[in-house]
Amino acid sequence: MKPKIGVFSFTSCEGCQLQVFNLEEEFASLIDQVEFVNFREAMSEKGEDYQIAFIEGSITRESEIETLKSIREKAEILIAFGACAHLGGVNNLKNLHPMDGWLPSVYNRKDLFTDTIPTRRIKDVVPVDYVMPGCPIDKCEFLRFVQSLILKIEPRLPDYPVCVECRSKGNICLVEQGKWCLGSITRAGCDAICPTYKDSCAGCRGLVEEPNIESLVNILLEKGFSKDEIRSKLGFFNGLEDIEI
């Protein structure tokens, strides 16, 4: 029997789901190995007999909590899929302002989504078995991850910083050029795509184990960045993490 997979989305742009389709020909071979029974971006049918659940998006409405709990009860394995599910993502910026201010600000009315709540990561609501980080996720990492689950091999993420990938590509360090970058404390696995194209790492894959945040903060302070600027950069994706500056 093929493993049955359900892919679900909460508050998100669904860009991580679209990355799955960017596998193109490899996706065709993947569906020979697994069966998708619930996948909003791909199919209208909604099966409930899945063993593996990929959850995209963070929880920002009261009504989403029960839905997520129901998925958790049915799934043998639950994966937080992408930065919003894993970290709260960009949605965590909502928590910096009063909840009653968002609806009129965004929609110019207050009668929509009246059950809005502060953003929560998936792990804040239900137990999570694995995380697949990134904004968006890396399509090749998704393929390796699913194949590991099929073979009953423990999926593993890199536990070294983006700087390792950056150096291996011969990139000139952005911090050494006077720019900000969180690559030294962010988990690798993205092939340093942002610094390679001269854009700073914003930490969308989350922190490595035991990140040396103090050292990075001191370096950025020496480069002329203020504590407020550094705090803002760290909080863009990782605002729900317990980071002190």
C-alpha positions in Angstrom: 0.0 0.0 0.0 1.3 3.5 -0.8 1.6 5.9 2.1 -1.3 8.3 2.1 -0.5 12.0 2.5 -2.7 15.0 3.3 -1.5 18.5 2.7 -3.3 21.2 4.6 -3.0 25.0 4.7 -3.8 27.5 7.4 -2.7 31.2 7.4 -0.1 31.3 4.6 0.5 32.2 1.0 0.6 28.5 0.0 3.9 29.1 -1.7 5.3 26.0 0.0 2.7 23.8 -1.7 3.6 25.4 -5.0 7.2 24.4 -4.5 6.1 20.8 -4.6 4.8 21.2 -8.1 8.1 22.8 -9.1 9.5 19.3 -8.9 7.8 18.8 -12.3 9.0 15.5 -13.7 10.2 14.3 -10.2 6.7 15.0 -8.9 5.3 12.6 -11.4 7.6 9.8 -10.1 6.7 10.8 -6.5 3.1 10.1 -7.0 4.0 6.6 -8.1 5.3 6.1 -4.6 2.7 7.9 -2.5 -1.0 8.8 -2.7 -2.2 12.3 -2.0 -5.7 12.2 -0.6 -6.0 15.8 0.5 -4.1 18.6 -1.3 -6.0 21.9 -1.9 -3.6 23.2 -4.5 -3.8 20.0 -6.5 -7.2 18.3 -6.1 -10.8 19.0 -5.2 -11.3 15.7 -3.4 -10.8 15.6 0.4 -9.9 12.3 1.8 -9.6 11.7 5.5 -7.6 8.4 5.5 -4.1 9.9 5.5 -1.1 8.6 7.6 1.1 11.6 7.0 0.0 15.3 7.3 1.9 18.2 6.0 0.7 21.5 7.7 1.4 24.8 5.9 0.7 28.1 7.6 0.4 29.4 11.2 -2.7 29.5 13.4 -4.3 32.9 13.5 -8.0 32.2 14.1 -9.8 30.4 16.9 -11.7 28.2 14.5 -8.4 26.8 13.1 -7.4 25.3 16.4 -10.1 22.5 16.4 -9.4 21.8 12.7 -5.7 21.3 13.4 -6.4 19.1 16.4 -8.6 16.9 14.3 -5.8 16.5 11.7 -3.4 15.6 14.4 -5.7 12.9 15.8 -5.9 11.3 12.4 -2.3 11.6 11.3 0.4 9.1 12.4 3.1 11.7 11.4 2.6 15.4 11.3 5.1 17.8 9.7 5.2 21.6 10.1 5.7 22.6 6.5 7.5 25.9 5.9 8.4 28.9 8.0 4.8 30.0 8.9 4.0 26.5 10.4 7.5 26.1 11.8 8.2 29.5 13.2 5.0 31.6 12.9 6.8 33.2 9.9 5.9 36.7 8.7 2.5 36.2 10.3 4.1 36.6 13.7 4.3 40.4 13.0 0.6 40.5 13.7 1.4 40.0 17.4 3.2 43.3 17.6 -0.1 45.2 17.4 -3.5 45.0 19.1 -5.7 42.3 17.6 -8.7 44.6 17.2 -6.6 46.9 15.0 -5.9 44.4 12.2 -9.4 44.0 10.6 -10.1 47.7 9.9 -6.5 48.2 8.9 -6.3 45.4 6.4 -10.0 45.0 5.3 -11.4 48.4 6.3 -14.2 46.6 8.2 -14.5 44.7 11.5 -17.1 42.0 10.7 -14.6 39.7 8.9 -12.7 36.9 10.7 -13.9 38.1 14.1 -12.3 35.1 15.7 -8.8 36.4 15.0 -6.2 35.6 17.6 -2.4 36.1 18.1 -0.3 34.1 15.7 0.7 30.6 16.9 3.2 28.1 15.5 1.8 24.6 14.8 3.8 23.2 17.8 2.1 25.7 20.1 -1.2 23.9 19.4 -0.4 20.3 18.7 2.7 18.0 18.9 4.8 18.1 15.8 6.9 15.1 14.6 9.1 16.9 12.1 9.6 20.3 10.7 10.5 21.3 7.1 11.8 24.8 7.3 12.1 27.7 4.8 10.1 30.4 3.1 9.4 28.7 0.9 10.5 25.2 1.5 13.2 23.7 -0.7 11.7 21.4 -3.3 14.6 19.0 -3.3 14.5 18.8 0.5 10.8 18.0 0.3 11.6 15.1 -2.1 14.3 13.7 0.2 12.1 14.1 3.2 9.2 12.2 1.7 11.5 9.5 0.4 13.0 9.1 3.9 9.5 8.7 5.4 8.6 6.0 2.7 11.8 4.1 3.6 11.1 4.6 7.3 14.4 6.5 7.7 14.6 9.4 10.2 14.5 12.6 8.1 17.4 14.8 9.1 18.0 18.5 8.6 21.4 20.2 8.4 22.7 21.3 11.8 25.2 23.9 10.5 24.7 27.5 9.5 24.0 29.0 6.1 27.5 30.5 6.3 28.9 27.0 5.6 27.0 26.8 2.3 27.8 30.4 1.5 31.6 29.9 1.9 31.4 26.7 -0.2 30.0 28.7 -3.0 32.8 31.2 -2.8 30.5 34.1 -1.8 31.9 37.2 -0.3 30.5 37.7 3.2 27.8 40.3 3.3 28.6 41.2 6.9 32.2 41.9 5.9 30.8 44.3 3.3 28.9 46.2 6.0 25.5 44.6 5.4 23.3 42.7 7.9 22.9 38.9 7.5 21.6 36.2 9.8 23.4 33.4 8.0 25.7 32.6 10.9 22.9 31.6 13.2 20.4 30.2 10.6 20.0 26.5 9.8 21.4 25.6 6.4 19.7 23.6 3.7 18.7 26.4 1.3 22.0 26.4 -0.6 22.6 29.9 0.6 20.2 31.2 -2.1 19.7 34.7 -0.7 23.3 35.6 0.0 24.3 34.1 -3.4 22.1 36.7 -5.1 23.4 39.5 -2.8 20.4 39.5 -0.5 20.8 39.0 3.3 19.7 35.8 5.0 16.6 36.7 7.1 16.5 33.5 9.1 13.5 31.8 7.4 14.8 28.3 8.2 15.1 29.0 11.9 18.0 28.9 14.2 20.8 26.3 14.4 21.2 24.4 17.7 23.0 26.7 20.2 23.3 29.8 17.9 25.9 32.3 19.0 23.5 35.2 18.8 25.6 37.4 21.2 28.5 37.2 18.8 26.4 38.2 15.8 24.8 41.0 17.6 28.2 42.4 18.7 29.5 42.2 15.1 26.4 44.0 13.7 26.7 46.7 16.4 30.3 47.2 15.4 29.1 47.6 11.7 26.8 50.4 12.8 23.4 48.7 13.2 21.3 49.7 16.2 19.8 47.2 18.6 16.4 48.1 17.4 17.4 47.3 13.8 19.0 44.0 14.8 15.9 43.1 16.9 13.7 43.8 14.0 15.7 41.6 11.6 15.8 38.7 14.1 12.1 39.0 14.7 10.9 39.1 11.1 10.7 35.3 10.9 11.7 34.3 14.4 9.6 36.7 16.5 8.0 33.8 18.4 11.4 32.4 19.5 12.8 33.4 22.8 15.6 35.6 21.6 17.2 38.2 23.9 19.5 41.0 22.7 
